Amino acid sequence: MTIAHEVPRSPSLLSRVMTTDFCPWANRFVYWLKEPIGWFVLATAVSVMIGLYLNPIGWTLAASLLAIMIVGMAWPLVAIHVTTCSLRPEIAAVHEGESCRMIFTVRNRIPLPVWGLAVEGYLDCEGDDSAPTVGLACVAPLSVSDYGIVVRPQLRGHYPAQMPTVSCAFPFGIWTARRKLAATKPLTVWPKVYSISGTCPLVGRANADQGDGQRGGRSGDFVGVRAYRRGDAAKHVNWIASARTDSLIVTERGGPQCVELDVWVDTRIANSVSGKALAAGSTRPLSPPDVNPRLAPCGSQQREQLADRIRVAASVLLNLHQSATPMRITIGDQPLRCASGAKGRTQILNALASVPANGCQGRETTRPMTKNASIEITSQVSGECVANITDPVGGRRAGGCTRTSVIRSGRDFAELVRGFWMEVRDVDAAA
């Protein structure tokens, strides 16, 4: 499975000139001008110079500007210190794109209304400058008020990533006062999950006494007895039948038992733009990704590519988990042993939600070695996400078989993910 994205065009010369910082050493001297209050200070200083050397009207301008600055800085400071704010979600976890109701509680301790409160930093992604999570027009005097705000998180993660703040820039917006929230509760945003038809064809599809296949297990209805094989547990020995035949006899039950499937999810950011893309249905094994996680830039394009890869991984893992397929999961370089039922589903989603938005760039992640049937979800050239589906007992000469299907981001993304298992897609085409 390959998630293919269009390669972004390189920026033009004019764009690079307009966005390049040619004097980074001077930033600390001019950063104060990013706030409007800096320009008011500069205008006040110019007005004072005009009053001193040119015309007395400069003093009037300076006094007016000074009064605006005092009011514009004093009221935001008062507003954030006379109120106590807390923010909590109604539910602890949601999927990407789903609506979630946040409860914003404000206590106003003065007999005057407070305007312009906002909460910043709760749903912000790493390195993003986004709009406030919550914004209020007015808070009633001497009251404790609860406000319900519906939000739709668009990227997986554990929020807040940093301590959110309550801010106020009323009335002029020339300066913003900030203060940490008194209390907050976390929200987990799980990756979006797409439905997949069918079940994994690699494990448990054929009867076998050993290796990759399905055989009598340790649970289910009684189906008979058989001779003891090396590796059988002593508690499954039928001692009465063994005494009759003077040899070890084991009770066999009908519940299927199969070896574990190895699944590896690469959490790196791809930045290579060279190489050849693989077509759908290719049987050629894919080489490891050409990625340097420490040097890979992470723009919006790379972040979206990783997000799509995690969404497909979540869909595949939950499909395998729902069908009770035993598997060993490795996300990046972190192994995951998940329980059965709803608890295991939550473990998978929480582990994928913990993958940073910018990928795991601080450490090397390599595919674990395995001889079992495996699924490898990683990145290839041009930021494409590739899943190698490897069946070690398939193919001619028992040399194994690696299959690849292509899923391109777009309007039909969900439909392509639904046909992840090629056998299901072929059956639909024949029908």
C-alpha positions as CSV (number, residue, x, y, z in Angstrom):
1,M,0.0,0.0,0.0
2,T,1.4,3.3,-1.0
3,I,0.0,6.7,-0.1
4,A,1.2,9.0,-2.9
5,H,1.3,12.7,-2.7
6,E,2.2,15.4,-5.2
7,V,5.7,16.6,-4.8
8,P,5.6,20.3,-3.8
9,R,7.2,22.7,-6.2
10,S,10.3,24.6,-5.0
11,P,9.6,28.2,-4.0
12,S,10.4,31.0,-6.5
13,L,13.3,33.3,-6.1
14,L,11.0,36.2,-5.1
15,S,9.4,34.0,-2.5
16,R,12.7,33.0,-1.0
17,V,13.9,36.6,-0.9
18,M,10.7,37.8,0.8
19,T,10.8,35.0,3.5
20,T,14.6,34.8,4.2
21,D,15.9,36.3,7.4
22,F,19.2,38.1,6.3
23,C,20.0,39.6,9.7
24,P,19.1,37.0,12.4
25,W,21.5,38.7,14.8
26,A,19.3,41.8,14.9
27,N,16.1,40.0,15.8
28,R,16.5,40.5,19.6
29,F,16.6,44.3,19.0
30,V,13.5,44.6,16.8
31,Y,11.2,41.7,18.1
32,W,9.5,44.1,20.5
33,L,8.0,45.8,17.4
34,K,5.9,42.6,16.7
35,E,3.5,43.8,19.4
36,P,1.5,46.9,18.5
37,I,2.5,48.4,21.8
38,G,6.0,48.7,20.4
39,W,4.9,51.0,17.7
40,F,2.9,53.1,20.2
41,V,6.1,53.5,22.3
42,L,8.0,54.5,19.2
43,A,5.3,57.0,18.2
44,T,5.3,58.4,21.8
45,A,9.1,58.9,21.6
46,V,8.8,60.7,18.3
47,S,5.9,62.9,19.6
48,V,8.1,63.9,22.6
49,M,10.9,64.9,20.2
50,I,8.5,66.9,18.2
51,G,7.3,68.7,21.4
52,L,10.8,69.4,22.5
53,Y,12.3,70.8,19.3
54,L,9.5,71.5,16.7
55,N,6.0,72.2,17.9
56,P,4.1,71.9,21.3
57,I,1.4,69.8,19.6
58,G,3.8,66.9,20.1
59,W,3.1,67.0,23.8
60,T,-0.6,66.5,23.2
61,L,0.1,63.6,20.9
62,A,2.5,62.1,23.4
63,A,-0.1,62.4,26.2
64,S,-2.8,60.8,24.1
65,L,-0.7,57.9,23.1
66,L,0.5,57.4,26.7
67,A,-3.1,57.3,27.9
68,I,-4.0,54.7,25.3
69,M,-1.1,52.6,26.3
70,I,-1.9,52.8,30.0
71,V,-5.5,51.8,29.4
72,G,-4.6,49.2,26.8
73,M,-2.1,47.5,29.2
74,A,-3.9,48.0,32.5
75,W,-7.3,46.5,31.6
76,P,-6.0,43.2,30.2
77,L,-3.9,42.7,33.3
78,V,-6.9,43.4,35.5
79,A,-9.1,41.1,33.5
80,I,-6.9,38.0,33.7
81,H,-6.1,38.5,37.4
82,V,-9.7,39.0,38.6
83,T,-11.0,35.9,36.8
84,T,-10.3,32.2,37.5
85,C,-10.6,30.0,34.4
86,S,-10.6,26.2,33.8
87,L,-11.1,24.2,30.7
88,R,-12.1,20.5,30.3
89,P,-13.5,18.2,27.6
90,E,-16.7,16.3,28.2
91,I,-15.2,13.1,26.9
92,A,-11.6,11.9,27.3
93,A,-10.9,10.8,23.7
94,V,-12.2,11.5,20.2
95,H,-11.1,10.7,16.6
96,E,-9.7,13.3,14.2
97,G,-12.4,15.4,12.7
98,E,-15.1,14.4,15.2
99,S,-16.8,17.1,17.3
100,C,-16.0,17.4,20.9
101,R,-17.6,19.7,23.5
102,M,-15.3,21.7,25.8
103,I,-16.5,23.2,29.0
104,F,-14.9,26.6,29.9
105,T,-15.6,27.7,33.5
106,V,-15.0,31.3,34.4
107,R,-15.3,32.9,37.8
108,N,-15.5,36.7,37.9
109,R,-14.7,38.2,41.3
110,I,-15.4,41.9,40.6
111,P,-18.8,43.7,40.1
112,L,-17.9,44.7,36.5
113,P,-18.2,42.6,33.4
114,V,-15.0,41.3,31.8
115,W,-14.6,41.4,28.0
116,G,-12.3,39.7,25.5
117,L,-11.1,36.6,27.4
118,A,-9.6,33.8,25.3
119,V,-7.8,30.5,25.8
120,E,-4.7,29.9,23.8
121,G,-2.5,26.8,23.4
122,Y,-4.9,24.0,24.2
123,L,-5.4,22.5,20.7
124,D,-2.3,24.1,19.1
125,C,0.0,21.7,17.3
126,E,3.7,21.8,17.7
127,G,5.1,24.9,15.9
128,D,1.7,26.1,14.7
129,D,0.2,29.6,15.2
130,S,-3.5,28.9,15.3
131,A,-6.6,30.7,16.5
132,P,-7.6,30.6,20.2
133,T,-9.3,27.5,21.3
134,V,-12.0,29.5,23.2
135,G,-13.0,33.1,22.9
136,L,-15.6,35.0,25.0
137,A,-17.2,38.3,24.3
138,C,-18.3,39.1,27.9
139,V,-18.4,37.5,31.3
140,A,-21.1,38.6,33.8
141,P,-20.0,40.4,37.0
142,L,-19.8,38.4,40.3
143,S,-20.6,35.1,38.7
144,V,-19.4,31.6,38.0
145,S,-20.3,30.7,34.4
146,D,-19.9,27.6,32.3
147,Y,-19.6,27.9,28.5
148,G,-19.9,25.0,26.1
149,I,-17.7,25.2,23.0
150,V,-17.7,22.6,20.2
151,V,-14.3,22.0,18.6
152,R,-13.2,19.6,15.9
153,P,-9.5,18.6,16.4
154,Q,-7.9,17.8,13.0
155,L,-4.6,16.2,14.1
156,R,-3.9,13.3,16.4
157,G,-2.2,13.8,19.7
158,H,-2.4,14.3,23.4
159,Y,-3.7,17.8,24.2
160,P,-2.7,20.2,25.6
161,A,0.9,19.8,24.4
162,Q,1.9,22.6,26.7
163,M,0.2,24.5,29.5
164,P,-2.6,26.6,27.9
165,T,-3.0,30.3,28.9
166,V,-6.0,32.7,29.3
167,S,-5.3,35.9,27.4
168,C,-7.0,39.3,27.0
169,A,-6.2,42.2,24.6
170,F,-9.3,44.3,25.2
171,P,-10.0,47.1,24.5
172,F,-7.5,48.3,21.9
173,G,-5.6,45.1,21.1
174,I,-2.2,46.8,21.3
175,W,-0.9,44.4,24.0
176,T,-2.0,40.9,25.1
177,A,-1.8,39.9,28.8
178,R,-1.5,36.1,29.5
179,R,-1.8,33.9,32.5
180,K,-1.8,30.1,33.0
181,L,-5.2,28.4,33.4
182,A,-6.1,27.5,36.9
183,A,-7.1,24.0,35.9
184,T,-7.3,21.9,32.8
185,K,-8.0,18.3,31.8
186,P,-6.3,16.5,28.9
187,L,-7.9,15.4,25.6
188,T,-6.7,12.5,23.5
189,V,-7.3,12.8,19.7
190,W,-7.0,9.4,18.0
191,P,-6.2,9.0,14.3
192,K,-9.1,8.8,11.9
193,V,-10.1,5.2,11.2
194,Y,-11.4,3.9,7.9
195,S,-13.4,0.7,7.5
196,I,-11.6,-2.2,5.8
197,S,-13.4,-5.1,4.1
198,G,-12.3,-8.7,4.8
199,T,-9.6,-10.0,7.1
200,C,-5.9,-10.6,6.8
201,P,-5.2,-13.4,4.3
202,L,-1.7,-14.1,5.5
203,V,-2.2,-15.9,8.8
204,G,-4.5,-18.8,9.6
205,R,-5.8,-19.3,6.0
206,A,-4.6,-23.0,5.7
207,N,-4.4,-26.0,8.0
208,A,-0.9,-26.8,9.3
209,D,0.7,-28.6,12.1
210,Q,3.5,-26.0,12.5
211,G,4.6,-22.7,10.9
212,D,2.2,-20.1,9.4
213,G,-1.2,-21.6,9.4
214,Q,-4.3,-22.7,11.4
215,R,-4.4,-25.7,13.7
216,G,-6.2,-26.9,16.7
217,G,-5.7,-24.6,19.6
218,R,-6.2,-24.6,23.4
219,S,-9.7,-23.3,23.4
220,G,-13.1,-24.1,21.9
221,D,-15.1,-27.3,21.7
222,F,-13.6,-30.8,22.2
223,V,-12.9,-32.3,18.8
224,G,-10.8,-35.4,19.6
225,V,-7.5,-36.6,20.8
226,R,-4.1,-37.0,19.1
227,A,-0.6,-38.1,19.8
228,Y,1.6,-35.8,21.9
229,R,3.9,-33.4,20.0
230,R,6.9,-31.6,21.3
231,G,5.8,-28.2,22.6
232,D,2.3,-29.3,23.9
233,A,1.5,-28.1,27.4
234,A,1.3,-30.8,30.1
235,K,-2.2,-29.5,31.1
236,H,-3.6,-30.6,27.8
237,V,-2.5,-34.2,28.2
238,N,-5.4,-36.6,28.5
239,W,-4.0,-38.9,31.3
240,I,-6.8,-41.5,31.1
241,A,-6.3,-42.0,27.3
242,S,-2.6,-42.0,27.8
243,A,-2.8,-44.8,30.5
244,R,-4.9,-46.9,28.1
245,T,-2.5,-46.7,25.2
246,D,0.7,-46.5,27.2
247,S,1.7,-43.3,25.3
248,L,1.0,-39.6,25.7
249,I,-2.3,-38.5,24.3
250,V,-3.3,-34.8,24.0
251,T,-6.8,-33.5,24.0
252,E,-7.5,-31.3,20.9
253,R,-10.0,-28.5,20.7
254,G,-11.5,-26.7,17.8
255,G,-10.4,-23.2,18.5
256,P,-7.9,-22.1,15.7
257,Q,-4.4,-21.2,16.7
258,C,-1.9,-19.5,14.4
259,V,1.5,-17.8,14.7
260,E,1.7,-14.1,15.3
261,L,1.8,-11.5,12.5
262,D,4.5,-8.9,12.7
263,V,3.4,-5.3,12.0
264,W,5.8,-2.4,11.9
265,V,4.8,1.3,11.5
266,D,7.5,3.7,10.5
267,T,7.2,7.1,12.3
268,R,9.8,9.0,10.4
269,I,9.4,11.9,8.0
270,A,10.3,11.3,4.4
271,N,12.3,13.9,2.5
272,S,13.7,12.0,-0.5
273,V,12.4,13.0,-3.9
274,S,14.4,10.5,-6.0
275,G,13.7,7.0,-7.0
276,K,10.9,5.1,-8.7
277,A,7.4,4.6,-7.4
278,L,5.9,1.1,-7.4
279,A,2.8,0.3,-9.3
280,A,-0.2,-1.5,-7.8
281,G,0.2,-5.2,-7.4
282,S,4.0,-5.2,-7.6
283,T,5.8,-8.2,-6.2
284,R,9.2,-6.6,-5.9
285,P,10.4,-6.1,-2.3
286,L,10.8,-2.5,-1.4
287,S,14.1,-1.1,-0.1
288,P,14.3,0.8,3.2
289,P,13.3,4.5,3.0
290,D,16.0,7.0,2.2
291,V,15.4,9.2,5.2
292,N,17.6,11.1,7.6
293,P,15.3,11.8,10.5
294,R,17.6,14.4,12.1
295,L,17.8,16.5,8.9
296,A,14.4,16.0,7.5
297,P,12.4,19.2,7.3
298,C,8.9,19.1,8.5
299,G,6.5,21.3,6.6
300,S,2.7,21.0,6.3
301,Q,3.2,18.6,3.3
302,Q,5.4,16.2,5.3
303,R,3.2,16.4,8.3
304,E,0.1,15.5,6.3
305,Q,1.9,12.6,4.7
306,L,2.8,11.2,8.1
307,A,-0.8,11.8,9.3
308,D,-2.2,9.8,6.3
309,R,0.3,7.0,7.1
310,I,-0.8,6.8,10.7
311,R,-4.5,6.8,9.7
312,V,-3.9,3.8,7.4
313,A,-1.9,2.1,10.1
314,A,-4.7,2.6,12.6
315,S,-7.3,1.2,10.2
316,V,-5.2,-1.9,9.4
317,L,-4.3,-2.6,13.1
318,L,-7.9,-2.2,14.3
319,N,-9.1,-4.5,11.4
320,L,-6.5,-7.1,12.5
321,H,-7.4,-6.7,16.2
322,Q,-11.1,-7.0,15.5
323,S,-10.6,-10.3,13.7
324,A,-8.6,-11.6,16.7
325,T,-5.4,-12.0,14.6
326,P,-2.4,-12.4,17.0
327,M,0.2,-9.9,16.2
328,R,3.4,-8.2,17.4
329,I,3.2,-4.5,16.8
330,T,6.2,-2.1,16.7
331,I,5.4,1.6,16.3
332,G,8.7,3.4,15.5
333,D,11.1,1.7,17.9
334,Q,8.5,1.1,20.6
335,P,7.0,-2.4,20.8
336,L,3.4,-2.7,21.8
337,R,1.6,-5.7,23.3
338,C,-2.1,-5.1,23.2
339,A,-4.8,-6.8,25.1
340,S,-8.0,-8.2,23.6
341,G,-11.3,-6.4,23.3
342,A,-11.9,-2.7,23.9
343,K,-8.8,-2.4,26.1
344,G,-6.5,-3.5,23.2
345,R,-8.3,-1.2,20.8
346,T,-7.7,1.8,23.1
347,Q,-4.0,0.8,23.5
348,I,-3.4,0.8,19.8
349,L,-5.1,4.2,19.3
350,N,-3.3,5.8,22.2
351,A,0.1,4.5,20.9
352,L,-0.6,6.0,17.5
353,A,-1.8,9.2,19.0
354,S,1.5,9.5,20.8
355,V,3.5,9.7,17.5
356,P,4.7,13.4,17.3
357,A,3.1,15.6,14.6
358,N,6.6,16.1,13.2
359,G,7.6,12.4,13.4
360,C,10.3,10.8,15.4
361,Q,13.2,12.8,14.1
362,G,15.4,12.6,17.2
363,R,16.3,8.9,17.0
364,E,16.9,6.2,14.4
365,T,14.0,3.7,13.8
366,T,14.7,0.5,11.9
367,R,12.5,-2.3,10.8
368,P,12.7,-5.2,13.3
369,M,13.9,-8.5,11.8
370,T,11.3,-11.2,11.4
371,K,10.7,-14.5,9.6
372,N,7.0,-14.5,10.1
373,A,4.3,-13.1,7.9
374,S,4.5,-9.3,8.2
375,I,3.1,-5.9,7.2
376,E,5.5,-3.0,7.0
377,I,4.0,0.5,6.8
378,T,6.8,3.0,6.0
379,S,7.9,5.7,3.6
380,Q,9.5,5.5,0.2
381,V,10.6,8.2,-2.2
382,S,8.8,11.5,-2.6
383,G,7.3,11.2,0.8
384,E,5.1,8.2,-0.3
385,C,3.9,5.8,2.4
386,V,4.5,2.2,1.5
387,A,3.1,-1.0,3.1
388,N,4.9,-4.2,2.3
389,I,2.6,-7.2,2.9
390,T,5.0,-10.2,3.1
391,D,3.9,-13.8,3.1
392,P,6.9,-16.1,3.8
393,V,5.1,-19.2,2.6
394,G,3.7,-17.7,-0.6
395,G,5.2,-17.4,-4.0
396,R,7.1,-19.8,-6.1
397,R,10.0,-21.8,-4.7
398,A,8.7,-21.0,-1.2
399,G,10.8,-17.8,-1.4
400,G,8.0,-15.6,0.0
401,C,5.9,-13.0,-1.7
402,T,5.8,-9.2,-1.2
403,R,2.7,-7.4,-2.4
404,T,2.1,-3.6,-2.7
405,S,-1.0,-1.7,-3.4
406,V,-1.2,2.0,-4.0
407,I,-3.5,4.4,-2.2
408,R,-3.5,8.0,-3.3
409,S,-4.7,10.9,-1.1
410,G,-7.9,12.4,-2.5
411,R,-11.6,12.1,-2.5
412,D,-11.5,8.3,-2.9
413,F,-9.0,7.8,-0.1
414,A,-11.5,6.0,2.2
415,E,-12.7,3.7,-0.6
416,L,-9.1,2.7,-1.5
417,V,-8.3,2.0,2.2
418,R,-11.5,-0.2,2.4
419,G,-10.0,-2.5,-0.3
420,F,-6.6,-2.8,1.5
421,W,-6.8,-6.6,1.4
422,M,-6.2,-7.4,-2.3
423,E,-8.3,-10.6,-2.1
424,V,-11.4,-8.7,-1.2
425,R,-10.8,-6.2,-4.0
426,D,-10.4,-9.0,-6.6
427,V,-13.6,-10.7,-5.4
428,D,-15.5,-7.4,-5.8
429,A,-14.1,-6.9,-9.3
430,A,-15.1,-10.5,-10.3
431,A,-18.6,-10.0,-8.9
